[in-house]
Amino acid sequence: MVVIKNVENISVPEYLNEGFFVDALEDGLRESAIKLHEISFEWGSNPGDNYCSAIYRVLLKFARSLNATESEESEQLSLIVKTIPITEETKFLEDVKVFIKEKQTYTDILPRLEVLTNGDRFGAKYYYSVKTPMQTIVFNDLKVDGFKLAACGTSLDWDHASLILQQLGKLHATSMVLAKKDPEIVKQYHGGMLSEATLMQSEIFENMFGGFLKGLIKVASTWPGYEKISEHLQRFSDNFKAVCVAAAKPKPGDRYVVLNHGDLWTNNFMYAYDDETQPERPTRVIFVDFQLSFYGSPACDLNFFLNSSVKLELLQQRRDDLIKVYYQSFRDALEYARYDEIPSYEDLLWELRSRETYGIFALFGFLPIITMPKDLSKDNSIENMQDESFKQKQLETIFSQKFLNDHHKWSLKRAEELGVFNDY
């Protein structure tokens, strides 16, 4: 009889049972017969950290059958189970095929990309998935490999930001090599966060992120010298869907395209800290959550990340250095893979300027979420953000924070000086 442990008494769907985890182990370990002894459940992430999914950490104790008899040696394995409940509010996720895309990325794309590197690893090991009764995918637990999220509620310093940009450069570079070998992949990965499928078929996306934009407009209109900028933001708000779609859509002048992670903010990559002499300095980094990946301008990932996840002081002092770190890693990875016609640094700068509007979206849509105090974020969900009174209370508290105001002031003035508001 299998022992079920749930010390925290968390809510676990009935289908996550013995049969499910036997199948997961047999598929993931390539074993024909597994004897399960114990299942222990706990949350895999804090409430409010994931808007669209529930994450469980599950410790399994089991034995493998050898020659029709059970192995005497008991083993244990920690897995991460990601469930994506489809409700009326999250149906747009099904429309953009997030489950199918993520499964394909982990089972097909990432292994092929990793072969093209000098031993790099881009994501967790895939174990198992089911589409019913709920879209569910199972991975190895990266925590066991020494990975953890950067400190919640804080933007990244140089060590953390530069390391993820180096890894992003490798991801982008190898995806170009793969696309050259297998051009059909580009056609399969065509819809990201700001795709027409996401925005035009549902009001949920605009209700949520458009609400953050309105919160920014409300506070920015009170800042001396930001009157014109507030008008530009209002024009964005009035044409929200069209501006967002255009920010990501292919353009005739695009210099090159890569596989974008598509949701590159602090909850979607994890760090390892292997140097005991510098315990706060990350040494390895790995991506999680490939639901919204798409082939498009590399500047979509870059502008999204730079505008959502990096400390203001770092942007003010070393933004160009971060971009150079990314480009050097990108170029090195292409050279390692013997790729011809490597895009120039000038090509990258052109792409970055061309997609600044994508960064504006991250500035109002994600920076407030990432820097949100923990006591506010615990109730975050797409469903809750459709409740007008809940949303207004959250927005008032969020946009009253001085450090967030300072970040927005600097970033919006930078955008104005670049002429970004003339792009839409």
Rosetta blueprint (number, residue, H / E / L):
1 M L
2 V L
3 V E
4 I E
5 K E
6 N L
7 V L
8 E L
9 N L
10 I L
11 S L
12 V L
13 P L
14 E L
15 Y L
16 L L
17 N L
18 E H
19 G H
20 F H
21 F H
22 V H
23 D H
24 A H
25 L H
26 E H
27 D H
28 G H
29 L H
30 R L
31 E L
32 S L
33 A L
34 I E
35 K E
36 L E
37 H E
38 E E
39 I E
40 S E
41 F E
42 E E
43 W E
44 G L
45 S L
46 N L
47 P L
48 G L
49 D L
50 N L
51 Y L
52 C L
53 S L
54 A E
55 I E
56 Y E
57 R E
58 V E
59 L E
60 L E
61 K E
62 F E
63 A E
64 R E
65 S E
66 L E
67 N L
68 A L
69 T E
70 E E
71 S L
72 E L
73 E L
74 S L
75 E E
76 Q E
77 L E
78 S E
79 L E
80 I E
81 V E
82 K E
83 T E
84 I E
85 P L
86 I L
87 T L
88 E L
89 E L
90 T L
91 K H
92 F H
93 L H
94 E H
95 D H
96 V L
97 K L
98 V H
99 F H
100 I H
101 K H
102 E H
103 K H
104 Q H
105 T H
106 Y H
107 T H
108 D H
109 I H
110 L H
111 P H
112 R H
113 L H
114 E H
115 V H
116 L L
117 T L
118 N L
119 G L
120 D L
121 R L
122 F L
123 G L
124 A L
125 K L
126 Y E
127 Y E
128 Y E
129 S E
130 V E
131 K L
132 T L
133 P L
134 M L
135 Q E
136 T E
137 I E
138 V E
139 F E
140 N E
141 D L
142 L H
143 K H
144 V H
145 D H
146 G L
147 F E
148 K E
149 L L
150 A L
151 A L
152 C L
153 G L
154 T L
155 S L
156 L E
157 D L
158 W H
159 D H
160 H H
161 A H
162 S H
163 L H
164 I H
165 L H
166 Q H
167 Q H
168 L H
169 G H
170 K H
171 L H
172 H H
173 A H
174 T H
175 S H
176 M H
177 V H
178 L H
179 A H
180 K H
181 K H
182 D L
183 P L
184 E H
185 I H
186 V H
187 K H
188 Q H
189 Y L
190 H L
191 G L
192 G L
193 M L
194 L L
195 S L
196 E H
197 A H
198 T H
199 L H
200 M H
201 Q L
202 S L
203 E L
204 I H
205 F H
206 E H
207 N H
208 M H
209 F H
210 G H
211 G H
212 F H
213 L H
214 K H
215 G H
216 L H
217 I H
218 K H
219 V H
220 A H
221 S L
222 T L
223 W L
224 P L
225 G L
226 Y L
227 E H
228 K H
229 I H
230 S H
231 E H
232 H H
233 L H
234 Q H
235 R H
236 F H
237 S H
238 D H
239 N L
240 F H
241 K H
242 A H
243 V H
244 C H
245 V H
246 A H
247 A H
248 A H
249 K L
250 P L
251 K L
252 P L
253 G L
254 D L
255 R L
256 Y L
257 V L
258 V E
259 L E
260 N E
261 H L
262 G L
263 D L
264 L L
265 W L
266 T H
267 N H
268 N H
269 F E
270 M E
271 Y E
272 A E
273 Y L
274 D L
275 D L
276 E L
277 T L
278 Q L
279 P L
280 E L
281 R L
282 P L
283 T L
284 R E
285 V E
286 I E
287 F E
288 V L
289 D L
290 F L
291 Q L
292 L L
293 S L
294 F E
295 Y E
296 G E
297 S L
298 P H
299 A H
300 C H
301 D H
302 L H
303 N H
304 F H
305 F H
306 L H
307 N H
308 S H
309 S L
310 V E
311 K L
312 L H
313 E H
314 L H
315 L H
316 Q H
317 Q H
318 R H
319 R H
320 D H
321 D H
322 L H
323 I H
324 K H
325 V H
326 Y H
327 Y H
328 Q H
329 S H
330 F H
331 R H
332 D H
333 A H
334 L H
335 E H
336 Y H
337 A L
338 R L
339 Y L
340 D L
341 E L
342 I L
343 P L
344 S L
345 Y H
346 E H
347 D H
348 L H
349 L H
350 W H
351 E H
352 L H
353 R H
354 S H
355 R L
356 E H
357 T H
358 Y H
359 G H
360 I H
361 F H
362 A H
363 L H
364 F H
365 G H
366 F L
367 L H
368 P H
369 I H
370 I H
371 T L
372 M L
373 P L
374 K H
375 D H
376 L H
377 S H
378 K L
379 D L
380 N L
381 S L
382 I L
383 E L
384 N H
385 M H
386 Q H
387 D L
388 E H
389 S H
390 F H
391 K H
392 Q H
393 K H
394 Q H
395 L H
396 E H
397 T H
398 I H
399 F L
400 S L
401 Q L
402 K H
403 F H
404 L H
405 N H
406 D H
407 H H
408 H H
409 K H
410 W H
411 S H
412 L H
413 K H
414 R H
415 A H
416 E H
417 E H
418 L H
419 G L
420 V H
421 F H
422 N H
423 D L
424 Y L
